[in-house]
Amino acid sequence: MLKIYNIIYLILLILFFPKEYFKRPKCNRRRWLYERTGFYSKKPKHASEPTLWIHAVSVGETIAIIPLVRKLRQEITANIVISTVTDTGQEIAKRRTDGLGVTVVYAPFDTPFAVQRGIWAFRPDIFIVMETELWPATLATMKKNSIPVLLLNGRISDKSFKGYRTIKFFMEQVLKNIEVFAMQDETYVNKIVQLGASQQKTKAIGNLKYDIKPSGTMPKWAWAVTGKRIIIAGSTHEGEEGFIIDNYIKLMEEIPDMLLIIAPRHPERFDAVCKLIEAKHIKYERASNIGMELYDVKVVVLDSVGELANVYGLGEICIIGGSFIPKGGQNLLEPAYWQKPIICGPYMFNFPMVEEFLKADAAIMVKTSNEFYTVIKALLTDEHRQQEMGKRANNIYKKNAGTIERAYGEVVNILKIKEKR
């Protein structure tokens, strides 16, 4: 079955390669091509030390793993390699590990040849995959080279679970290549076991994203918005900004001195969002252009990567993007850290933790544009409820902290077991 998968993957790779190659900036294409095919010029500096290879696909997984990387760097002597698939993941990994001596690279394509080249280059003692990165060829090649694989912060969405269940006969083979399944909660433990994971190798250790702690360093432009009543729409997708802005316009008619900060999920959409705001005839500014003053500006477009976690701290109300269209939502925990009331849409299937927030009245889920307007307006006129919701959200954040310590323990245990072999 793996051979059939490898053939299908190779065909798809050939078909989509031109699009993936040319969407990269020219200055980055050569490195992207070399590293994704397994030809790495960057190597760990100390060959005598163990090497930990951590694979985090994109921004969310990368941000989640950084505190653990810092913990590992403080506690043990080891080479650390972080691989990502996306360009934004690369940018975040480099920025947030600056000074830590971490090697940041693109992940190899999921082909035996590319992965084997990566193994020869890095000689990892452990391979850590984040969340749902069940790449069959990668896992099989690691197993073939006797490299233990740790699935960390594991989760499986309902949609993925249904799909995997139809090919359970294949998934059982894939999951046999993983040494330990460290899942976010018992729900995900049950799902991965149903797909064929060993019960003895599976445990719930919590969600690493609950242990994300924003640096608290606000961007330089933040002082320019002090004193305004700020609504933050974080990690928005196409199809969401329009109705958010329309409702915001209605709110401005009743509540003056408001400011909307929109943070598009993908950097390539910054320009499109700016054009959308222009079409609504609202005065706006890009965050990167904010200078000494901010006169009559009603919308700020957060056109940067990695600042949103701190910017949530400026908000009076925080809106979760990716939840008003079927994208699965985004992380509630960053605004929860800042004790902010949270508004989300009905499509939060990637973050089942939303149920805990809703039951505790730490977040409100809205399903229609009219409901969105009504809820926002009610919160803006009820400071006491804002504070109470924010406190409850922060309590959930605190209750689920400590995952980094447990994840660190899993990594160390695997390294100790390998030393004894």
Secondary structure, DSSP 8 states (H G I E B T S, - for coil): -HHHHHHHHHHHHHHHHHHHHHTS-HHHHHHHHHHHTT--S---S-TTS-EEEEE--SHHHHHHHHHHHHHHHHH---EEEEEESSHHHHHHHHHHTTTTT-EEEE---SSHHHHHHHHHHH--SEEEEETT---HHHHHHHHHTT--EEEEEE---HHHHHHHHHTHHHHHHHHTT-SEEEESSHHHHHHHHHTT--GGGEEE---GGGG--------GGGGGGTTSEEEEEEEE-TTTHHHHHHHHHHHHHHS-SEEEEEEESSGGGHHHHHHHHHHTT--EEEGGG--S---S--EEE--SSS-HHHHGGG-SEEEETTTTTTT----SHHHHHTT--EEE-S--TT-TTHHHHHHTTSEEE--SHHHHHHHHHHHHT-HHHHHHHHHHHHHHHHHT--HHHHHHHHHHHHHHHHHH-
